């Protein structure tokens, strides 16, 4: 009954979150959601890139942070590509391998068979297979095990509710650990992909990495408990609590965005004849919350002097905040908007 109660609640809150796909120009904000997910998911793997850095160009990132930055960019590309692929491909092994290939392209795991299931034994924790915390199944069984996941995910006759189904898929994927590297990131991506594929979410706006990162020990403990004590109930309860928590946060974030939009519409009126240009800049900032003079030039098509004046006015109204601290090539951040994602 406890599980059923959580399932009912999770369905309800997920429905509320999905509703925002109808009411706000969701495409603008998906980039922010994916950037947040990418930085949080990579953080679980020990990568340190903050949300602002995810929106910088490679040349603007210090050399020692570039590897981390590239992993986050790959995660963003992998999610975008996978959602696009869902229009033509089912939730399948092929989709999973393609997503993995993009994830590991040109980064630290690039020598570990990107896009291919492992052909050797791996393990979790410990220095070798002998003292490992957990040893996944032998590599020769992976094709069959992944085929089972694919069949289970697409079985229309299976009466199991979708949220329990995806909880099991994530658990099973992490237990199989089919790749030599990147299993955690792919496994977390699969949750969102499954929900979009099933039409439970119209857009990829629910990501559990933030919840898993905040409850990292419980996450690993509950996965292990299912393996050692056959206690899948405990894992599913933990998983559903995550969906409820993250859905609530998502709703709060979208409410904050709508409120921010209303406030900005009032502020923009003070720009008079330049309010159209200010509006276009703000529209750009919803998808890309960092900006400089050269980027404003491409948006407005106006002279440098006009653009600098626009930047100064946006800063004066506290819509933008200067973050680079330099006299030249100043970089500005859409702080109130970023804060909605940071605080959630």
Secondary structure, DSSP 8 states (H G I E B T S, - for coil): -HHHHHHHHHHHHHHHHHHHHHHS-HHHHHHHHHHHHHHHHHHHTT----HHHHTS-GGGS-GGGHHHHHHHHHHHHHHHHHHHHTTTS-SSHHHHHHHHHHHTTTSTTTTS-TTS--SS---BSSSSGGG-SB----GGGHHHHHHHHHHHHH-TT--S-HHHHHHHHHHHHHHH--SSS-HHHHHHHHHHHHHHHTTS-SSS----HHHHHHTHHHHHHHHHHHHHH--HHHHHHHHHHHHHHHHHHHHHHHHHHHHHHHHHHHHHGGGGGGHHHHHHHHHHHHH--EE-HHHHHHHH---HHHHHHHHHHHHHTTSSEE-S--SSS--EE-HHHHHHHH--
